[in-house]
Structures are given as structure tokens and as C-alpha cells.
Amino acid sequence: MKIRVLGAGAGGGFPQWNCNCHNCKRVRSGAMRAKRRTQSSIAVSSDGNHWLLFNASPDIRTQLEAFPDVHPKHGIRDSGIKAILLIDSQIDHTTGLLMLRESTLPLEIYCTEMVRQDLSTGFPLFGMLEHYCKVNHHPVPVDGSGFSIPLIDDLRIHTHALKSKAPPYSPHRHDPHPGDNIGVVIEQVSTGQKLYYAPGLGEIEPHVAQAMQDADCVLVDGTFWRHDEMSQAGICDKLALDMGHLPQSGEGGMIEFLNTAKARRKILIHINNTNPILDEDSPERMTLDEAGIEVSFDGMEINL
């Protein structure tokens, strides 16, 4: 299985266009050893030619142009991206669909009923795209059951509901439903290798813990280092868990759980611009290094 991290940052990327926080200010001035990151998205393939795109960030054009494996190879208009699976309906995971409107074929989009509703009402991308390339919607289960995707050979997808937050524009922002956000197990049938992917994760529920324990690689929510990170950065009073993200540090944090995981690779993605782990020389980054936890970056390639 081949995994390409197209973007590793949270909403706004790193540095964020209007942010002068400790990290953004230093990376712009060259005073910090860190990689710039676009907004989170990955692509997965079993053969290196046919790719399943997970989420479509506002940076999708730049991300795909930097990824030769999906460039046109057959005819005038072509792409190695054969289908798109949406984890949620967040703006930073779906706006890139508008950048894909030049497709000569309908976009094959896999998402839950809750996400379909959001993208048909509060943020009506599906209706907008009907005037361009059109959309073929494929429902995604939330009970962990598996399905395959045409042209994405040798991969089986298992999806389950997560406790997180629907976007602020969603009608069920404060009335959560299963399917507002999902975690995904991607299994290569021929080898049995498994990737667990969850860029937005607010709680380690029993089914999440089991999926992570069974995975050979986990690629999970690395948004915040601490619960009150946004207030400590002087940005706002929102807390990590209130925003649907489990912080890495502290009792019950992501590091504590990943220390018990059996996966041979443990990787954080969807990293907010305020997170000190972006600084490759920070004590927080050293803590991750000592725990064997990696920090994803744009262009990172993972082979299972």
C-alpha cells in the first residue's frame, strides 16, 4: 500500500495567512527549523497508478501538482485520482472539490449521509458542482463495515463514526449525529496491511482503540499539543476538546494512548499552526521523538 501525505496542516495551513503567533512569525523570518504545511489531505493506492483521495483541501491544486503519480498520462484530460472519500464536511476538507470542477467525468465522492446533507444545504458544493462536472455520491457506512471502490484494486475500506464536531455552518453542529466525522481503516487485501486514518479525533472510543491496535500504521489527529493551546497563544478561548480534537499532552492525551499502540508507525497529521511540535528543535518534538511518534509533512510517503 502506498500513502502520500498531500497536506499535513490543520485549517489555514502553516503559516496561516493572517497569523502572527509564535510559530508563524518565526517560520516566516527563518528563525525556526520547521516545514511549511498545506491543509490536510492524503492519497492511497495499491498500484501507484489508481489513487483514492481522502478529503479535498483548499490547497488541492498545489498538492496534486507536486505529486507526479497523479498527473495526466492518458489523453488530453486525465488524472490518477479515481475517487474521493470525505472524512467530514469541514471547509478545509471539502473546498478543494471546487478546484476539481474541470474534471471531464463526474466526481466519484464517497461520504456519509450527514456529510452529504451538509454539502447539499449549509455548504451546497454538490449543487454547485452539478453545473460543471457533476457528482456521483456513494453512501458510506458508519458501523465499521467494509466496502471496495471500483478501480481502486486490492484495497478494502472500513469506516466508523467518531465523536467529534460537525462544522460551524452545519445544521447539526450542536446536535451531533453518527457520520458527522468518521475514522477509516484502509486494508490491502493481498497483504493484510492496515492503515488507520482519523485527522479529527475527539475521543478514543472502544471501537477506535481496537482499530488503532489492529493497524500497522496510524495516521491520526495531531491538531493541538495542549487543551488550552489557543488561549495560551492569545488567539481565542476555545479548548481543544470543544473543537473536537484530542490534545497530545496530558492525562488521557494522544501520546498516552499511542504509547500503548502496537503499530510499527505512529504518525500525527492535521497539525495546527500553534502546535509547538512544528518546531523541530522544541522540547515537545523531542518528547515525540523519544516516544517513536512521527510528525507528518507535505510530500511524506508511507509504504506498507
C-alpha positions in Angstrom: 0.0 0.0 0.0 1.3 3.5 -0.9 0.2 6.5 1.1 1.1 10.1 0.1 0.5 12.9 2.6 -0.6 15.8 0.3 -1.1 18.2 3.2 -0.3 17.8 6.9 -1.6 21.1 8.4 -4.9 22.0 10.1 -7.2 24.6 8.7 -5.3 27.6 7.5 -2.1 25.6 7.0 1.3 26.7 8.3 2.0 29.6 8.4 -1.6 30.8 8.3 -2.0 33.8 6.0 -3.2 36.2 8.8 -1.5 34.7 11.8 1.4 36.2 13.8 1.6 33.6 16.5 4.9 32.4 17.9 5.3 29.7 15.2 4.0 31.6 12.2 6.1 34.6 12.9 9.3 32.6 13.4 8.9 30.4 10.3 8.4 33.4 8.1 11.5 35.1 9.4 13.6 31.9 9.2 14.1 31.8 13.0 12.6 28.3 13.3 13.6 25.0 11.9 10.2 23.8 10.5 8.5 22.7 7.3 5.6 24.7 5.9 2.4 22.7 5.5 -0.7 23.0 3.4 -4.1 21.8 4.7 -4.6 18.1 5.4 -5.3 15.5 2.8 -3.8 12.1 1.8 -4.0 9.8 -1.2 -3.8 6.0 -1.1 -3.1 3.4 -3.8 -2.2 -0.2 -4.1 -0.6 0.1 -7.6 0.8 3.6 -7.7 -1.5 4.5 -10.7 -5.1 4.5 -9.3 -5.4 6.7 -6.3 -8.2 7.3 -3.7 -8.1 10.9 -2.4 -9.1 11.5 1.2 -10.5 15.0 1.6 -10.1 17.8 -0.9 -8.4 20.8 0.8 -8.4 24.4 -0.5 -4.7 23.7 -1.4 -5.6 20.7 -3.6 -4.3 22.1 -6.9 -0.8 22.8 -5.4 -0.8 19.4 -3.7 -1.7 17.5 -6.9 0.8 19.4 -9.0 3.5 18.5 -6.5 2.6 14.8 -6.9 3.7 13.4 -10.3 2.0 10.0 -9.8 -1.5 11.6 -10.4 -0.5 13.8 -13.3 -2.3 13.2 -16.6 -0.9 10.3 -18.5 -3.6 9.1 -21.0 -5.1 11.6 -23.4 -5.6 15.3 -23.1 -7.5 15.3 -19.8 -6.8 12.6 -17.2 -5.9 12.1 -13.5 -4.7 9.3 -11.3 -7.3 10.3 -8.8 -10.2 7.9 -9.3 -12.4 8.6 -6.3 -12.7 10.9 -3.3 -13.6 9.9 0.3 -14.6 12.7 2.6 -13.9 12.3 6.3 -16.3 15.1 7.3 -17.7 18.3 5.7 -15.3 20.8 7.2 -14.4 23.7 4.9 -10.7 22.8 5.0 -11.5 19.2 3.9 -14.1 20.0 1.1 -13.5 23.4 -0.5 -11.0 21.8 -2.9 -13.8 20.0 -4.6 -14.5 23.3 -6.4 -10.9 23.2 -7.8 -11.7 19.8 -9.3 -14.7 21.1 -11.3 -12.7 20.9 -14.6 -13.0 17.1 -14.4 -14.4 15.6 -17.7 -16.1 12.9 -15.7 -18.4 13.1 -12.7 -16.6 13.2 -9.3 -17.0 9.8 -7.6 -17.5 11.0 -4.0 -17.8 8.7 -1.0 -19.2 10.2 2.2 -21.8 9.6 4.9 -25.4 10.8 4.8 -24.6 13.6 7.3 -21.8 14.9 5.1 -24.0 14.7 2.0 -26.7 16.7 3.8 -24.2 19.4 4.8 -22.7 19.6 1.3 -26.2 19.9 -0.2 -27.6 22.6 2.2 -25.4 24.6 4.5 -22.4 24.5 2.2 -24.0 23.4 -1.1 -21.0 22.2 -3.0 -22.8 19.3 -4.6 -25.4 21.5 -6.2 -22.7 23.9 -7.4 -20.7 21.1 -9.0 -23.8 19.8 -10.9 -23.2 22.9 -13.2 -19.7 21.7 -14.0 -18.6 18.1 -13.7 -21.4 16.6 -11.7 -21.2 14.4 -8.6 -21.8 10.7 -8.2 -22.5 10.2 -4.5 -21.8 6.9 -2.8 -23.0 6.4 0.8 -20.5 5.4 3.4 -21.5 3.2 6.4 -20.7 4.3 10.0 -20.7 0.9 11.6 -17.3 -0.3 10.6 -18.5 -2.5 7.8 -16.3 -2.7 4.7 -16.6 -1.8 1.0 -14.5 -1.6 -2.1 -14.2 1.1 -4.7 -14.1 0.5 -8.4 -10.6 1.0 -10.0 -9.0 1.1 -6.5 -7.9 -2.5 -6.7 -6.8 -4.6 -3.7 -8.0 -2.1 -1.1 -10.9 -2.6 1.3 -12.3 0.4 3.2 -13.9 0.2 6.7 -15.5 3.3 8.1 -16.9 4.1 11.6 -18.4 7.0 13.3 -16.3 9.2 15.6 -17.3 11.6 18.4 -16.2 15.0 17.0 -17.8 18.1 15.8 -19.8 19.0 12.6 -18.7 22.3 11.0 -20.0 25.6 12.5 -22.2 26.0 9.5 -23.8 22.6 9.8 -27.4 22.3 11.0 -26.2 19.7 13.5 -23.2 21.5 14.9 -24.9 21.3 18.3 -27.0 18.2 17.5 -24.4 15.6 16.7 -25.2 12.6 14.5 -23.2 9.4 13.7 -21.4 10.2 10.5 -20.6 13.9 11.1 -17.0 12.6 11.3 -15.5 9.2 10.6 -12.4 7.2 11.1 -11.2 4.9 8.3 -9.3 1.6 8.2 -7.7 1.0 4.8 -6.7 -2.6 4.3 -4.7 -4.1 1.5 -6.4 -7.4 0.8 -3.4 -9.2 -0.7 -1.1 -8.4 2.2 -3.4 -7.7 5.2 -1.6 -4.4 5.9 -3.8 -1.8 7.5 -3.7 2.0 7.8 -5.9 3.8 10.3 -6.7 7.4 9.3 -8.5 9.9 11.6 -7.4 13.5 11.2 -10.2 14.7 13.5 -10.5 12.7 16.7 -12.1 13.9 19.9 -12.2 10.7 21.9 -10.6 7.3 21.9 -13.8 5.2 21.9 -13.6 1.4 22.2 -14.0 0.8 18.5 -11.4 3.4 17.7 -9.0 1.9 20.2 -9.4 -1.5 18.6 -9.0 -0.2 15.1 -5.8 1.6 16.1 -4.5 -1.5 17.9 -5.1 -3.6 14.8 -3.4 -1.2 12.4 0.2 -1.4 11.1 0.3 2.4 10.7 -1.9 5.0 12.5 -2.2 8.5 10.9 -4.2 10.5 13.5 -5.2 13.8 14.8 -2.2 16.0 15.8 -4.0 19.3 15.9 -3.1 20.6 19.4 -0.4 19.9 21.9 -2.4 21.1 24.9 -6.1 21.5 25.7 -5.8 25.3 26.2 -3.4 25.9 23.3 -5.5 28.6 21.5 -5.9 30.7 24.7 -2.2 30.3 25.6 -1.4 31.6 22.1 -3.6 34.6 22.7 -5.9 33.7 19.8 -9.3 32.7 21.4 -10.7 30.9 24.4 -11.8 27.7 22.5 -10.5 24.5 24.1 -9.2 21.6 22.0 -11.9 19.1 23.1 -14.6 21.7 22.5 -13.3 21.9 18.9 -13.4 18.1 18.6 -9.6 17.4 18.9 -7.9 15.3 21.5 -4.7 17.1 22.6 -1.4 15.2 22.5 -0.2 16.0 26.1 -1.7 15.5 29.5 -3.5 12.6 31.1 -5.7 10.8 28.6 -4.0 12.6 25.7 -3.0 11.2 22.3 0.6 10.4 23.4 -0.6 8.4 26.3 -2.7 6.2 24.0 -0.2 5.9 21.2 2.4 4.7 23.7 0.2 1.6 24.1 -0.5 1.1 20.3 1.2 -1.8 18.6 1.5 -0.1 15.2 5.0 0.0 13.8 4.5 3.6 12.6 2.6 6.2 14.6 2.2 9.5 12.8 0.4 12.8 13.6 -1.4 14.8 10.9 -3.7 17.9 10.8 -1.3 19.9 12.9 -2.4 23.4 13.9 -0.1 26.4 13.3 0.1 27.0 17.1 1.3 23.5 17.9 4.9 23.5 19.3 5.7 20.2 17.6 6.1 22.1 14.3 9.4 23.4 15.7 11.8 20.6 15.0 14.0 21.7 17.9 11.3 22.1 20.5 11.1 20.0 23.8 7.7 18.8 22.6 9.1 17.5 19.4 11.8 15.7 21.4 9.1 14.1 23.5 7.5 12.7 20.4 10.9 11.5 19.0 11.6 9.6 22.2 8.1 8.0 22.0 8.6 7.0 18.4 5.8 9.2 17.2 6.3 10.9 13.8 5.1 14.3 12.6 3.8 14.2 9.1 4.7 16.8 6.4 3.6 17.6 2.9 5.1 15.1 0.5 5.7 12.4 3.1 5.5 8.9 1.6 4.5 5.8 3.6 4.8 2.3 2.2 3.1 -0.6 4.0 
